[in-house]
């Protein structure tokens, strides 16, 4: 028998997972894998993401990129895009810190992404495929 745990890459869930593993092992229970659920993916280069997480975004470069792609946004939508970029980058930075903390735990890890459309039957098949690629049979 093995115990598998599921966590999020957030400070409290990672700490609770580490505590649970320690307690389970102290009671001679074997740990299987830790499934990291809703792991977000970043699309910005590391340096740009780090800057954005600190609130620094080259708005003129973003405007030029949108113009080049033929995308026109209202001022409110553009401001929302910049705000979302900053907030998302900050979440990813915090997720990276939690991932480093989780790496200290002696257990195999598997990762499942956040599904933008939510979980439905198709999403379950997608998640099952991702777990299969990571060795789940």
N, CA, C and O atoms as a GROMACS GRO file, in nm:
protein
  548
    1UNK      N    1   0.085  -0.118   0.000
    1UNK     CA    2   0.000   0.000   0.000
    1UNK      C    3   0.089   0.123   0.000
    1UNK      O    4   0.189   0.130   0.072
    2UNK      N    5   0.050   0.220  -0.082
    2UNK     CA    6   0.121   0.347  -0.088
    2UNK      C    7   0.019   0.460  -0.076
    2UNK      O    8  -0.095   0.448  -0.120
    3UNK      N    9   0.063   0.567  -0.017
    3UNK     CA   10  -0.022   0.685  -0.004
    3UNK      C   11   0.026   0.788  -0.106
    3UNK      O   12   0.143   0.824  -0.110
    4UNK      N   13  -0.068   0.834  -0.189
    4UNK     CA   14  -0.040   0.941  -0.285
    4UNK      C   15  -0.106   1.068  -0.231
    4UNK      O   16  -0.214   1.063  -0.174
    5UNK      N   17  -0.039   1.179  -0.249
    5UNK     CA   18  -0.092   1.307  -0.202
    5UNK      C   19  -0.109   1.402  -0.319
    5UNK      O   20  -0.040   1.391  -0.420
    6UNK      N   21  -0.202   1.495  -0.304
    6UNK     CA   22  -0.226   1.598  -0.405
    6UNK      C   23  -0.207   1.732  -0.337
    6UNK      O   24  -0.254   1.754  -0.225
    7UNK      N   25  -0.138   1.824  -0.405
    7UNK     CA   26  -0.114   1.956  -0.349
    7UNK      C   27  -0.123   2.063  -0.457
    7UNK      O   28  -0.132   2.032  -0.576
    8UNK      N   29  -0.119   2.185  -0.414
    8UNK     CA   30  -0.107   2.301  -0.503
    8UNK      C   31   0.028   2.365  -0.475
    8UNK      O   32   0.084   2.348  -0.367
    9UNK      N   33   0.080   2.438  -0.572
    9UNK     CA   34   0.206   2.509  -0.551
    9UNK      C   35   0.180   2.644  -0.484
    9UNK      O   36   0.198   2.751  -0.542
   10UNK      N   37   0.136   2.633  -0.359
   10UNK     CA   38   0.114   2.748  -0.273
   10UNK      C   39   0.176   2.715  -0.139
   10UNK      O   40   0.189   2.598  -0.103
   11UNK      N   41   0.216   2.816  -0.065
   11UNK     CA   42   0.292   2.795   0.058
   11UNK      C   43   0.223   2.701   0.157
   11UNK      O   44   0.285   2.605   0.202
   12UNK      N   45   0.099   2.727   0.193
   12UNK     CA   46   0.032   2.645   0.293
   12UNK      C   47   0.010   2.501   0.246
   12UNK      O   48   0.043   2.409   0.321
   13UNK      N   49  -0.044   2.477   0.127
   13UNK     CA   50  -0.059   2.338   0.084
   13UNK      C   51   0.073   2.261   0.076
   13UNK      O   52   0.077   2.143   0.108
   14UNK      N   53   0.180   2.327   0.033
   14UNK     CA   54   0.310   2.260   0.026
   14UNK      C   55   0.358   2.224   0.166
   14UNK      O   56   0.410   2.115   0.188
   15UNK      N   57   0.341   2.316   0.262
   15UNK     CA   58   0.382   2.286   0.400
   15UNK      C   59   0.298   2.173   0.457
   15UNK      O   60   0.352   2.084   0.524
   16UNK      N   61   0.167   2.174   0.431
   16UNK     CA   62   0.081   2.067   0.479
   16UNK      C   63   0.119   1.933   0.417
   16UNK      O   64   0.112   1.829   0.483
   17UNK      N   65   0.160   1.934   0.292
   17UNK     CA   66   0.203   1.811   0.225
   17UNK      C   67   0.331   1.758   0.289
   17UNK      O   68   0.343   1.639   0.315
   18UNK      N   69   0.426   1.847   0.313
   18UNK     CA   70   0.552   1.805   0.378
   18UNK      C   71   0.524   1.749   0.517
   18UNK      O   72   0.582   1.647   0.555
   19UNK      N   73   0.434   1.814   0.592
   19UNK     CA   74   0.400   1.765   0.726
   19UNK      C   75   0.331   1.629   0.718
   19UNK      O   76   0.359   1.540   0.798
   20UNK      N   77   0.241   1.613   0.622
   20UNK     CA   78   0.170   1.486   0.606
   20UNK      C   79   0.266   1.374   0.571
   20UNK      O   80   0.255   1.263   0.625
   21UNK      N   81   0.359   1.401   0.483
   21UNK     CA   82   0.458   1.299   0.445
   21UNK      C   83   0.541   1.257   0.566
   21UNK      O   84   0.564   1.138   0.587
   22UNK      N   85   0.585   1.354   0.644
   22UNK     CA   86   0.665   1.322   0.763
   22UNK      C   87   0.584   1.237   0.861
   22UNK      O   88   0.636   1.140   0.916
   23UNK      N   89   0.459   1.272   0.881
   23UNK     CA   90   0.375   1.196   0.974
   23UNK      C   91   0.346   1.056   0.920
   23UNK      O   92   0.350   0.959   0.995
   24UNK      N   93   0.317   1.046   0.793
   24UNK     CA   94   0.290   0.914   0.734
   24UNK      C   95   0.413   0.824   0.743
   24UNK      O   96   0.402   0.707   0.778
   25UNK      N   97   0.529   0.880   0.711
   25UNK     CA   98   0.653   0.802   0.719
   25UNK      C   99   0.684   0.762   0.863
   25UNK      O  100   0.734   0.652   0.887
   26UNK      N  101   0.655   0.849   0.958
   26UNK     CA  102   0.678   0.817   1.099
   26UNK      C  103   0.590   0.701   1.145
   26UNK      O  104   0.622   0.633   1.243
   27UNK      N  105   0.480   0.679   1.074
   27UNK     CA  106   0.390   0.569   1.106
   27UNK      C  107   0.409   0.451   1.011
   27UNK      O  108   0.320   0.368   0.994
   28UNK      N  109   0.528   0.446   0.948
   28UNK     CA  110   0.567   0.335   0.860
   28UNK      C  111   0.475   0.316   0.739
   28UNK      O  112   0.455   0.203   0.693
   29UNK      N  113   0.420   0.423   0.690
   29UNK     CA  114   0.341   0.417   0.568
   29UNK      C  115   0.427   0.464   0.452
   29UNK      O  116   0.503   0.561   0.464
   30UNK      N  117   0.414   0.396   0.341
   30UNK     CA  118   0.496   0.429   0.224
   30UNK      C  119   0.430   0.541   0.143
   30UNK      O  120   0.309   0.543   0.124
   31UNK      N  121   0.514   0.632   0.097
   31UNK     CA  122   0.466   0.744   0.017
   31UNK      C  123   0.482   0.709  -0.130
   31UNK      O  124   0.589   0.665  -0.174
   32UNK      N  125   0.376   0.728  -0.206
   32UNK     CA  126   0.382   0.707  -0.350
   32UNK      C  127   0.433   0.832  -0.418
   32UNK      O  128   0.553   0.858  -0.421
   33UNK      N  129   0.342   0.909  -0.473
   33UNK     CA  130   0.379   1.031  -0.544
   33UNK      C  131   0.299   1.149  -0.491
   33UNK      O  132   0.192   1.133  -0.432
   34UNK      N  133   0.354   1.265  -0.512
   34UNK     CA  134   0.283   1.390  -0.484
   34UNK      C  135   0.238   1.444  -0.620
   34UNK      O  136   0.320   1.471  -0.707
   35UNK      N  137   0.108   1.459  -0.636
   35UNK     CA  138   0.054   1.515  -0.759
   35UNK      C  139   0.034   1.664  -0.736
   35UNK      O  140  -0.044   1.706  -0.650
   36UNK      N  141   0.104   1.744  -0.814
   36UNK     CA  142   0.092   1.890  -0.806
   36UNK      C  143  -0.019   1.929  -0.903
   36UNK      O  144  -0.005   1.916  -1.024
   37UNK      N  145  -0.128   1.978  -0.847
   37UNK     CA  146  -0.246   2.009  -0.926
   37UNK      C  147  -0.248   2.158  -0.963
   37UNK      O  148  -0.200   2.243  -0.888
   38UNK      N  149  -0.303   2.186  -1.079
   38UNK     CA  150  -0.320   2.323  -1.129
   38UNK      C  151  -0.188   2.401  -1.133
   38UNK      O  152  -0.183   2.518  -1.093
   39UNK      N  153  -0.083   2.336  -1.181
   39UNK     CA  154   0.046   2.402  -1.196
   39UNK      C  155   0.036   2.497  -1.316
   39UNK      O  156   0.012   2.453  -1.429
   40UNK      N  157   0.053   2.625  -1.292
   40UNK     CA  158   0.042   2.724  -1.399
   40UNK      C  159   0.170   2.729  -1.481
   40UNK      O  160   0.279   2.698  -1.433
   41UNK      N  161   0.154   2.767  -1.605
   41UNK     CA  162   0.266   2.778  -1.698
   41UNK      C  163   0.283   2.924  -1.736
   41UNK      O  164   0.185   2.994  -1.760
   42UNK      N  165   0.406   2.969  -1.742
   42UNK     CA  166   0.433   3.106  -1.783
   42UNK      C  167   0.475   3.111  -1.929
   42UNK      O  168   0.530   3.015  -1.982
   43UNK      N  169   0.448   3.223  -1.992
   43UNK     CA  170   0.482   3.238  -2.134
   43UNK      C  171   0.584   3.347  -2.158
   43UNK      O  172   0.632   3.364  -2.270
   44UNK      N  173   0.619   3.422  -2.054
   44UNK     CA  174   0.718   3.527  -2.068
   44UNK      C  175   0.857   3.471  -2.044
   44UNK      O  176   0.873   3.376  -1.968
   45UNK      N  177   0.959   3.530  -2.107
   45UNK     CA  178   1.096   3.492  -2.072
   45UNK      C  179   1.120   3.520  -1.923
   45UNK      O  180   1.059   3.610  -1.865
   46UNK      N  181   1.209   3.442  -1.863
   46UNK     CA  182   1.232   3.452  -1.718
   46UNK      C  183   1.260   3.595  -1.671
   46UNK      O  184   1.203   3.639  -1.571
   47UNK      N  185   1.347   3.667  -1.741
   47UNK     CA  186   1.382   3.803  -1.698
   47UNK      C  187   1.261   3.896  -1.704
   47UNK      O  188   1.239   3.976  -1.613
   48UNK      N  189   1.182   3.885  -1.811
   48UNK     CA  190   1.064   3.970  -1.824
   48UNK      C  191   0.960   3.934  -1.718
   48UNK      O  192   0.893   4.022  -1.664
   49UNK      N  193   0.947   3.804  -1.688
   49UNK     CA  194   0.853   3.761  -1.586
   49UNK      C  195   0.895   3.813  -1.449
   49UNK      O  196   0.811   3.858  -1.371
   50UNK      N  197   1.024   3.806  -1.418
   50UNK     CA  198   1.073   3.856  -1.289
   50UNK      C  199   1.047   4.005  -1.276
   50UNK      O  200   1.005   4.052  -1.170
   51UNK      N  201   1.071   4.080  -1.383
   51UNK     CA  202   1.044   4.224  -1.380
   51UNK      C  203   0.894   4.250  -1.361
   51UNK      O  204   0.855   4.334  -1.280
   52UNK      N  205   0.812   4.178  -1.436
   52UNK     CA  206   0.667   4.198  -1.427
   52UNK      C  207   0.616   4.165  -1.287
   52UNK      O  208   0.527   4.233  -1.236
   53UNK      N  209   0.672   4.061  -1.225
   53UNK     CA  210   0.632   4.024  -1.089
   53UNK      C  211   0.660   4.137  -0.990
   53UNK      O  212   0.594   4.149  -0.887
   54UNK      N  213   0.761   4.219  -1.023
   54UNK     CA  214   0.794   4.334  -0.938
   54UNK      C  215   0.716   4.459  -0.979
   54UNK      O  216   0.732   4.565  -0.919
   55UNK      N  217   0.631   4.446  -1.081
   55UNK     CA  218   0.550   4.558  -1.126
   55UNK      C  219   0.611   4.639  -1.238
   55UNK      O  220   0.560   4.745  -1.273
   56UNK      N  221   0.721   4.590  -1.295
   56UNK     CA  222   0.787   4.663  -1.402
   56UNK      C  223   0.757   4.597  -1.536
   56UNK      O  224   0.801   4.486  -1.563
   57UNK      N  225   0.682   4.667  -1.620
   57UNK     CA  226   0.646   4.618  -1.753
   57UNK      C  227   0.677   4.728  -1.853
   57UNK      O  228   0.638   4.843  -1.833
   58UNK      N  229   0.744   4.693  -1.961
   58UNK     CA  230   0.773   4.789  -2.067
   58UNK      C  231   0.646   4.805  -2.152
   58UNK      O  232   0.628   4.736  -2.252
   59UNK      N  233   0.560   4.897  -2.109
   59UNK     CA  234   0.429   4.911  -2.173
   59UNK      C  235   0.441   4.952  -2.320
   59UNK      O  236   0.359   4.912  -2.402
   60UNK      N  237   0.542   5.030  -2.353
   60UNK     CA  238   0.558   5.070  -2.493
   60UNK      C  239   0.595   4.949  -2.580
   60UNK      O  240   0.549   4.938  -2.693
   61UNK      N  241   0.677   4.860  -2.527
   61UNK     CA  242   0.713   4.738  -2.600
   61UNK      C  243   0.589   4.649  -2.619
   61UNK      O  244   0.571   4.588  -2.725
   62UNK      N  245   0.506   4.643  -2.517
   62UNK     CA  246   0.382   4.564  -2.527
   62UNK      C  247   0.291   4.624  -2.633
   62UNK      O  248   0.234   4.553  -2.715
   63UNK      N  249   0.278   4.758  -2.632
   63UNK     CA  250   0.195   4.825  -2.733
   63UNK      C  251   0.247   4.796  -2.874
   63UNK      O  252   0.169   4.766  -2.964
   64UNK      N  253   0.379   4.805  -2.892
   64UNK     CA  254   0.438   4.777  -3.024
   64UNK      C  255   0.411   4.633  -3.066
   64UNK      O  256   0.380   4.607  -3.183
   65UNK      N  257   0.422   4.540  -2.973
   65UNK     CA  258   0.396   4.400  -3.005
   65UNK      C  259   0.251   4.377  -3.044
   65UNK      O  260   0.223   4.302  -3.138
   66UNK      N  261   0.160   4.440  -2.972
   66UNK     CA  262   0.018   4.427  -3.007
   66UNK      C  263  -0.010   4.489  -3.143
   66UNK      O  264  -0.082   4.431  -3.224
   67UNK      N  265   0.046   4.607  -3.168
   67UNK     CA  266   0.028   4.672  -3.299
   67UNK      C  267   0.080   4.584  -3.411
   67UNK      O  268   0.015   4.567  -3.515
   68UNK      N  269   0.198   4.527  -3.390
   68UNK     CA  270   0.259   4.440  -3.492
   68UNK      C  271   0.171   4.318  -3.520
   68UNK      O  272   0.164   4.270  -3.633
   69UNK      N  273   0.103   4.269  -3.416
   69UNK     CA  274   0.016   4.153  -3.432
   69UNK      C  275  -0.123   4.193  -3.483
   69UNK      O  276  -0.206   4.106  -3.510
   70UNK      N  277  -0.146   4.323  -3.497
   70UNK     CA  278  -0.275   4.370  -3.547
   70UNK      C  279  -0.384   4.369  -3.441
   70UNK      O  280  -0.503   4.361  -3.474
   71UNK      N  281  -0.346   4.378  -3.315
   71UNK     CA  282  -0.442   4.376  -3.205
   71UNK      C  283  -0.458   4.517  -3.151
   71UNK      O  284  -0.361   4.583  -3.113
   72UNK      N  285  -0.582   4.563  -3.149
   72UNK     CA  286  -0.614   4.696  -3.097
   72UNK      C  287  -0.696   4.681  -2.971
   72UNK      O  288  -0.798   4.611  -2.970
   73UNK      N  289  -0.653   4.746  -2.864
   73UNK     CA  290  -0.724   4.741  -2.737
   73UNK      C  291  -0.760   4.881  -2.692
   73UNK      O  292  -0.689   4.977  -2.721
   74UNK      N  293  -0.873   4.892  -2.621
   74UNK     CA  294  -0.906   5.020  -2.559
   74UNK      C  295  -0.806   5.045  -2.447
   74UNK      O  296  -0.734   4.954  -2.406
   75UNK      N  297  -0.801   5.169  -2.400
   75UNK     CA  298  -0.708   5.201  -2.291
   75UNK      C  299  -0.739   5.118  -2.166
   75UNK      O  300  -0.647   5.073  -2.098
   76UNK      N  301  -0.868   5.098  -2.136
   76UNK     CA  302  -0.905   5.018  -2.020
   76UNK      C  303  -0.861   4.872  -2.037
   76UNK      O  304  -0.809   4.811  -1.943
   77UNK      N  305  -0.882   4.817  -2.157
   77UNK     CA  306  -0.841   4.679  -2.181
   77UNK      C  307  -0.689   4.665  -2.176
   77UNK      O  308  -0.637   4.566  -2.125
   78UNK      N  309  -0.619   4.764  -2.228
   78UNK     CA  310  -0.473   4.760  -2.224
   78UNK      C  311  -0.424   4.766  -2.080
   78UNK      O  312  -0.334   4.692  -2.041
   79UNK      N  313  -0.484   4.855  -2.000
   79UNK     CA  314  -0.446   4.864  -1.859
   79UNK      C  315  -0.476   4.732  -1.787
   79UNK      O  316  -0.399   4.689  -1.702
   80UNK      N  317  -0.587   4.668  -1.821
   80UNK     CA  318  -0.621   4.538  -1.763
   80UNK      C  319  -0.522   4.431  -1.802
   80UNK      O  320  -0.487   4.346  -1.720
   81UNK      N  321  -0.476   4.435  -1.926
   81UNK     CA  322  -0.375   4.340  -1.972
   81UNK      C  323  -0.245   4.355  -1.893
   81UNK      O  324  -0.184   4.256  -1.852
   82UNK      N  325  -0.204   4.478  -1.872
   82UNK     CA  326  -0.080   4.503  -1.796
   82UNK      C  327  -0.099   4.457  -1.651
   82UNK      O  328  -0.009   4.394  -1.595
   83UNK      N  329  -0.213   4.488  -1.591
   83UNK     CA  330  -0.240   4.445  -1.454
   83UNK      C  331  -0.240   4.293  -1.445
   83UNK      O  332  -0.181   4.237  -1.352
   84UNK      N  333  -0.304   4.226  -1.539
   84UNK     CA  334  -0.308   4.080  -1.539
   84UNK      C  335  -0.168   4.021  -1.557
   84UNK      O  336  -0.136   3.919  -1.497
   85UNK      N  337  -0.087   4.084  -1.638
   85UNK     CA  338   0.051   4.038  -1.658
   85UNK      C  339   0.128   4.044  -1.527
   85UNK      O  340   0.200   3.951  -1.492
   86UNK      N  341   0.113   4.154  -1.457
   86UNK     CA  342   0.183   4.171  -1.328
   86UNK      C  343   0.134   4.069  -1.227
   86UNK      O  344   0.215   4.003  -1.160
   87UNK      N  345   0.002   4.055  -1.214
   87UNK     CA  346  -0.053   3.962  -1.116
   87UNK      C  347  -0.018   3.817  -1.149
   87UNK      O  348   0.018   3.740  -1.059
   88UNK      N  349  -0.027   3.779  -1.275
   88UNK     CA  350   0.006   3.642  -1.315
   88UNK      C  351   0.155   3.614  -1.291
   88UNK      O  352   0.191   3.506  -1.244
   89UNK      N  353   0.239   3.709  -1.323
   89UNK     CA  354   0.383   3.691  -1.301
   89UNK      C  355   0.415   3.677  -1.153
   89UNK      O  356   0.500   3.596  -1.115
   90UNK      N  357   0.348   3.754  -1.070
   90UNK     CA  358   0.368   3.743  -0.925
   90UNK      C  359   0.324   3.606  -0.875
   90UNK      O  360   0.390   3.546  -0.790
   91UNK      N  361   0.211   3.555  -0.927
   91UNK     CA  362   0.166   3.420  -0.888
   91UNK      C  363   0.267   3.315  -0.930
   91UNK      O  364   0.294   3.222  -0.854
   92UNK      N  365   0.323   3.328  -1.050
   92UNK     CA  366   0.422   3.231  -1.097
   92UNK      C  367   0.549   3.236  -1.013
   92UNK      O  368   0.609   3.133  -0.985
   93UNK      N  369   0.591   3.356  -0.974
   93UNK     CA  370   0.708   3.368  -0.888
   93UNK      C  371   0.683   3.299  -0.754
   93UNK      O  372   0.770   3.228  -0.703
   94UNK      N  373   0.566   3.320  -0.697
   94UNK     CA  374   0.531   3.254  -0.570
   94UNK      C  375   0.523   3.102  -0.590
   94UNK      O  376   0.564   3.026  -0.503
   95UNK      N  377   0.471   3.061  -0.703
   95UNK     CA  378   0.465   2.918  -0.735
   95UNK      C  379   0.605   2.858  -0.743
   95UNK      O  380   0.627   2.746  -0.698
   96UNK      N  381   0.700   2.932  -0.800
   96UNK     CA  382   0.838   2.885  -0.809
   96UNK      C  383   0.899   2.864  -0.671
   96UNK      O  384   0.972   2.768  -0.648
   97UNK      N  385   0.869   2.957  -0.578
   97UNK     CA  386   0.919   2.944  -0.442
   97UNK      C  387   0.861   2.818  -0.377
   97UNK      O  388   0.933   2.742  -0.312
   98UNK      N  389   0.731   2.796  -0.395
   98UNK     CA  390   0.666   2.677  -0.339
   98UNK      C  391   0.720   2.550  -0.403
   98UNK      O  392   0.736   2.449  -0.334
   99UNK      N  393   0.749   2.554  -0.534
   99UNK     CA  394   0.806   2.437  -0.601
   99UNK      C  395   0.944   2.404  -0.545
   99UNK      O  396   0.978   2.286  -0.530
  100UNK      N  397   1.021   2.505  -0.513
  100UNK     CA  398   1.154   2.482  -0.453
  100UNK      C  399   1.139   2.421  -0.314
  100UNK      O  400   1.216   2.332  -0.277
  101UNK      N  401   1.041   2.466  -0.238
  101UNK     CA  402   1.015   2.407  -0.106
  101UNK      C  403   0.971   2.262  -0.120
  101UNK      O  404   1.014   2.176  -0.043
  102UNK      N  405   0.886   2.234  -0.217
  102UNK     CA  406   0.838   2.098  -0.238
  102UNK      C  407   0.950   2.006  -0.285
  102UNK      O  408   0.948   1.886  -0.257
  103UNK      N  409   1.047   2.060  -0.354
  103UNK     CA  410   1.161   1.980  -0.402
  103UNK      C  411   1.242   1.924  -0.284
  103UNK      O  412   1.316   1.827  -0.300
  104UNK      N  413   1.230   1.986  -0.167
  104UNK     CA  414   1.300   1.939  -0.048
  104UNK      C  415   1.236   1.812   0.010
  104UNK      O  416   1.298   1.741   0.089
  105UNK      N  417   1.113   1.784  -0.031
  105UNK     CA  418   1.041   1.667   0.018
  105UNK      C  419   1.084   1.545  -0.063
  105UNK      O  420   1.090   1.549  -0.186
  106UNK      N  421   1.114   1.436   0.009
  106UNK     CA  422   1.161   1.314  -0.058
  106UNK      C  423   1.042   1.232  -0.107
  106UNK      O  424   0.998   1.138  -0.041
  107UNK      N  425   0.991   1.270  -0.223
  107UNK     CA  426   0.880   1.197  -0.285
  107UNK      C  427   0.879   1.229  -0.434
  107UNK      O  428   0.916   1.338  -0.477
  108UNK      N  429   0.835   1.132  -0.511
  108UNK     CA  430   0.820   1.154  -0.656
  108UNK      C  431   0.709   1.258  -0.677
  108UNK      O  432   0.615   1.267  -0.599
  109UNK      N  433   0.722   1.335  -0.783
  109UNK     CA  434   0.623   1.437  -0.813
  109UNK      C  435   0.573   1.422  -0.956
  109UNK      O  436   0.648   1.388  -1.047
  110UNK      N  437   0.445   1.450  -0.972
  110UNK     CA  438   0.383   1.458  -1.104
  110UNK      C  439   0.308   1.591  -1.109
  110UNK      O  440   0.265   1.643  -1.006
  111UNK      N  441   0.294   1.644  -1.227
  111UNK     CA  442   0.234   1.776  -1.241
  111UNK      C  443   0.113   1.772  -1.334
  111UNK      O  444   0.117   1.709  -1.440
  112UNK      N  445   0.008   1.838  -1.293
  112UNK     CA  446  -0.110   1.856  -1.376
  112UNK      C  447  -0.131   2.006  -1.397
  112UNK      O  448  -0.122   2.084  -1.301
  113UNK      N  449  -0.158   2.048  -1.520
  113UNK     CA  450  -0.177   2.191  -1.545
  113UNK      C  451  -0.316   2.237  -1.504
  113UNK      O  452  -0.408   2.157  -1.486
  114UNK      N  453  -0.330   2.366  -1.489
  114UNK     CA  454  -0.463   2.425  -1.472
  114UNK      C  455  -0.531   2.419  -1.609
  114UNK      O  456  -0.469   2.450  -1.710
  115UNK      N  457  -0.655   2.379  -1.611
  115UNK     CA  458  -0.730   2.374  -1.737
  115UNK      C  459  -0.811   2.502  -1.750
  115UNK      O  460  -0.897   2.532  -1.668
  116UNK      N  461  -0.783   2.577  -1.855
  116UNK     CA  462  -0.847   2.708  -1.875
  116UNK      C  463  -0.999   2.696  -1.886
  116UNK      O  464  -1.072   2.785  -1.843
  117UNK      N  465  -1.045   2.587  -1.944
  117UNK     CA  466  -1.188   2.570  -1.966
  117UNK      C  467  -1.258   2.498  -1.851
  117UNK      O  468  -1.378   2.470  -1.859
  118UNK      N  469  -1.184   2.468  -1.744
  118UNK     CA  470  -1.243   2.393  -1.634
  118UNK      C  471  -1.238   2.244  -1.664
  118UNK      O  472  -1.187   2.202  -1.769
  119UNK      N  473  -1.291   2.165  -1.573
  119UNK     CA  474  -1.285   2.020  -1.588
  119UNK      C  475  -1.420   1.967  -1.635
  119UNK      O  476  -1.522   1.985  -1.570
  120UNK      N  477  -1.416   1.903  -1.750
  120UNK     CA  478  -1.530   1.830  -1.803
  120UNK      C  479  -1.476   1.694  -1.848
  120UNK      O  480  -1.361   1.662  -1.818
  121UNK      N  481  -1.554   1.616  -1.918
  121UNK     CA  482  -1.508   1.483  -1.958
  121UNK      C  483  -1.383   1.492  -2.045
  121UNK      O  484  -1.290   1.413  -2.029
  122UNK      N  485  -1.380   1.587  -2.137
  122UNK     CA  486  -1.261   1.607  -2.221
  122UNK      C  487  -1.140   1.646  -2.139
  122UNK      O  488  -1.028   1.600  -2.166
  123UNK      N  489  -1.161   1.730  -2.037
  123UNK     CA  490  -1.052   1.771  -1.948
  123UNK      C  491  -0.999   1.653  -1.869
  123UNK      O  492  -0.879   1.642  -1.847
  124UNK      N  493  -1.089   1.564  -1.826
  124UNK     CA  494  -1.044   1.445  -1.752
  124UNK      C  495  -0.956   1.358  -1.840
  124UNK      O  496  -0.854   1.306  -1.794
  125UNK      N  497  -0.995   1.341  -1.966
  125UNK     CA  498  -0.912   1.263  -2.058
  125UNK      C  499  -0.777   1.332  -2.080
  125UNK      O  500  -0.674   1.265  -2.089
  126UNK      N  501  -0.779   1.464  -2.089
  126UNK     CA  502  -0.654   1.538  -2.106
  126UNK      C  503  -0.562   1.518  -1.986
  126UNK      O  504  -0.443   1.492  -2.002
  127UNK      N  505  -0.617   1.529  -1.866
  127UNK     CA  506  -0.538   1.509  -1.744
  127UNK      C  507  -0.488   1.365  -1.734
  127UNK      O  508  -0.375   1.341  -1.693
  128UNK      N  509  -0.573   1.269  -1.772
  128UNK     CA  510  -0.532   1.129  -1.770
  128UNK      C  511  -0.416   1.106  -1.866
  128UNK      O  512  -0.323   1.032  -1.834
  129UNK      N  513  -0.420   1.170  -1.982
  129UNK     CA  514  -0.310   1.158  -2.079
  129UNK      C  515  -0.181   1.215  -2.023
  129UNK      O  516  -0.074   1.158  -2.043
  130UNK      N  517  -0.192   1.327  -1.954
  130UNK     CA  518  -0.073   1.391  -1.896
  130UNK      C  519  -0.013   1.302  -1.787
  130UNK      O  520   0.109   1.287  -1.779
  131UNK      N  521  -0.098   1.244  -1.703
  131UNK     CA  522  -0.048   1.152  -1.600
  131UNK      C  523   0.014   1.028  -1.663
  131UNK      O  524   0.115   0.977  -1.615
  132UNK      N  525  -0.046   0.980  -1.770
  132UNK     CA  526   0.008   0.863  -1.840
  132UNK      C  527   0.147   0.893  -1.894
  132UNK      O  528   0.237   0.809  -1.886
  133UNK      N  529   0.166   1.013  -1.950
  133UNK     CA  530   0.298   1.054  -2.001
  133UNK      C  531   0.403   1.058  -1.889
  133UNK      O  532   0.523   1.046  -1.915
  134UNK      N  533   0.356   1.077  -1.764
  134UNK     CA  534   0.447   1.085  -1.651
  134UNK      C  535   0.464   0.950  -1.581
  134UNK      O  536   0.524   0.941  -1.474
  135UNK      N  537   0.410   0.844  -1.642
  135UNK     CA  538   0.434   0.710  -1.592
  135UNK      C  539   0.319   0.642  -1.521
  135UNK      O  540   0.334   0.528  -1.478
  136UNK      N  541   0.206   0.708  -1.507
  136UNK     CA  542   0.092   0.644  -1.442
  136UNK      C  543   0.030   0.545  -1.540
  136UNK      O  544   0.006   0.577  -1.656
  137UNK      N  545   0.006   0.426  -1.491
  137UNK     CA  546  -0.055   0.322  -1.576
  137UNK      C  547  -0.183   0.274  -1.514
  137UNK      O  548  -0.249   0.186  -1.569
   0.00000   0.00000   0.00000
